[in-house]
Amino acid sequence: MYRAVIIDDDRLIVKGLSSIVPWGKLKCEVAGSATDGEAGIRLIRGKRPDLMITDIRMPNMDGLTMAAAIRSEFPRMQITVLTAYRDFEYAQKAIRLGVCRYLLKPSSMEELEEAVREMVRRLDAAAPEDPENDENQEAHGYIVQNALHWMREHCREHLTLEEVSAKVYVSQWHLSKLLNRETGTGFLELLSRMRVDAAREMLADPANRISDVAFETGFLDAAHFSKTFKKITGQTPGEYRAKSGKR
């Protein structure tokens, strides 16, 4: 029996899917349900299901990122989206990220059963799945780009790997692995480079004191800032400003 989970912020839909879909006939059992994305991720990590039916337009959740995260971290898991969101490009992107079926609410029992059968068929046919296949590579890249975007937007803050991984719905270990593989650089070095880039912009304004630039771009103190800046650029902040013609 394959283990299934259901994620939807409409409790009636969760209850309905749990009871009316003939799970046993389809070689499945419902292992759990959740009504928001964060609880859904926790459920998935705890239950390790084989397949899921989920809405991807729920409050406080980026559905495409969640779908990509699941495919990236759990490449064998099969996903069917059941949503009222009727956007063709969004649906195409979901399919490229590894979603098996994209169904619109309200869906017929025939559509739901067909989706579960297809997920089961893929599970039956699959040998251990290659985590580096093209479909998973799309998911990996999507997660990394979202993580890098979040880091750039918040690099001046006290930012941790734990916080960034939570934003893209993957574990810290998995995000660290993806960042190293996709960029060739670890989290802390990427963050330092982003902070140095932000510092360069601030140093262009002679009104900004170097100590203030250090503080505003997330460094612990001026000494740490100067050391990191020189390591990355080959110059101290003062030398960089002088060579840029700023005093």
N, C-alpha and C positions, 0 to 999 in steps of 0.2 A: 504494500500500500504506500503510495506517495503522500507526503505530508503537504497540506495546503494552508495558506494563511489568507485572510481577507482584511483589507485596509480601506476604510471609507469613513468620512466624518458623518455620514447619515447612518445612525444606528439601525433604522428600519431596513436599509439596504444590507447591512452586515447580517442582521438576523435573517432576512429573506434569503440571501445567498447561502447562508449556512444550512438552511432547512430545506429549500426547494430544489437545489441542484442535487442530482442523484450521485453523490460523491462515491459511495461504495461501488456502484455499477461502473464507475469510471476509474476504478482502482486507486481511489484517493480517500483521505480523511482530513477533516478540518482540524488543524493543530492549534489554531488560535486566531484572534482578530484584534484589530486596533482601530481607533477612530481619529488618529492624526499621524503625521509623518514621523515625528520623533519616537512615539510609542511603537510605530511600525518597525522602525530600524532596530529598536531594542528587542522587539518580538522576533525579528528575523535572526538576530545574533544569538538569541537564546534558544529558539526552536530549530534553527537551521532547516527550514522547509525546502521542499523540492520545487514548489510552484506557488504563485500568488496571484490574486485578483485585487487590483487596487485602483482607486481614483488617484489622479495626479494633479488635481486642482483643489487642494485643501488649504485652509488657513495656515499661514506661517510655514509653508512648505513649497520648495521649488521642485515640482514634480519631475522635470527632465533630469535634474541633478540627482534626485533620489533614484530614478530608474537607472541612470548611468552608474551610480554608486553600487547598486545591487549587482548589476552585470559585471562591473569591474572587480568587486570584492568576492562575489559568489557566482562565478561564470557559468556554473551548471544550472542555476535556478532559472525557471521559466516564468515569464511575466505576461499577464493579460491586463490591459488598461480598460477600465469601465468608467466612462466619464461623460459629462454633459458638454464638455468643451469641444466645440465643432470648428477646429482650426486645422485645415489640411496640412499646412507647413509644420505645425506643431506635431501632428500625427506622424508625418514623414520622419521628422527628427527622432521621435520616440522609437519608430521601427528601426532606424539606423543605429540607435543605441542598444538595440537588442530586444525590444518588446516583441513578443510573439503575436499578439492580437491587440488591436485598438478598437474597442467597441463603444458605441454611443448609447447613452441612456435615453429612453428605456430600451433595453435589448430583449429579444425573445429568448425563450428557453432553448430553442434550437441553436441560436448564436452562442449562448453561454456554454452549452454542452459541446459544441464544435470547438470552441476555444480551449476547453479543458482537455478534450480528446487530442487536440494538436499538441498541447503542452506535454501530455502523457506520451504521445507518439515520439516527440523529440527526446524525452527522458529515456524511453525504452530503446531508442536507436543509438543513443550517445554512448560511445566509449568514454573514458575519462577525457573531458573536454580540454582542448588546448587553450590555455589562458591567453595565448598570444595571437589567436586568430584575428582576422580583420574586424569582425564585429566587436570583439572585446577591445581591440586597439582603439576603436572609435570611442568607446566608453572611457577607456583610460585617458585619452587625450582630452575629452570633455571635462573630466574631473580635474585634471591638472590645470587646464586653462581657467576654470572657475576658481580654483585655489589660488593661482597666481594673481588673478584679478582682485580677489578679496585681500590678499597680502599687500598689493600695491595701494589699494584704497585705505588700508589701515596700518601701514608699516610704521607710521609715526607713533602708534600706540604700543602699549605693552602687549605684544602679540605672541601667542604660544602655538605650538604645533597642535595641541589639543583643541584649541579654539578653532583653528582653520579646518581641521579634520571634521569637527562637528558641523561646520557650515556646508561641507560637501558630502556629509552623510557616510563617511568611511572611517575606519579605525586609524589611529595615529600611525600604527605600524604600516598599514597599507598605503597611506598618503606619503609617508616618508619614502617607501619603496618606489612609488610612482614618480615622485619628484626627482629622485636620484636617477631613475631610468630614463625619464623623458627629457630632463634638463642637464643631466650630468653633474648636478650640484645639490647639496643638501639644504634642508630647510633654513638653518641658521645663516649659512652663507648667502642664500637667496635673499633673506630678509635684510642682511647687512648691505648687500648691493642695492636693494631698493631704497634703503635709508640714505646711503651715500648719494644716490641719484637725486633724492629729495633735497639733500644738503647742498648739492651743486647748484640747484635752483635758488636756494636761499642765499648762498654765498655770492651770487651775482648782484645782490643788493648790498652796497657798502654800508647801509644803515644797520644791517644785521650783524651783531657781534658773534664771533665764532663760538663763544660759550653758549649764547642763546640758540644758535643753529644746532649745536649738539643736543641741547635739551629738547628743542622743538621737533627734532627728527628721530627721537626715541632712544638716544644713547644714554648710558648710565651717567657719564660725566665727560668733561672736555678731553681728558687724557685718553679715555677709551675711544672717543670719537676720533681724535687725531691719529691714534694707532691704527684703527680700522680703515679710516680714510686713506692713509698712506699705503696700507697693505693692498688696497683695491686699486688706487689710482697712481701709486708711485710718488705721490706728493703729500705733504701735510696740507691741511686746510688753508693755512696762511700762504704757503707756496702756490697753491692752486689759485687763490684769489689774486696774488701778485702777478702771476703769469697771465691771468685773464684780464689784466689791466684795471682791476678793482683794488681800491685801497681802503 
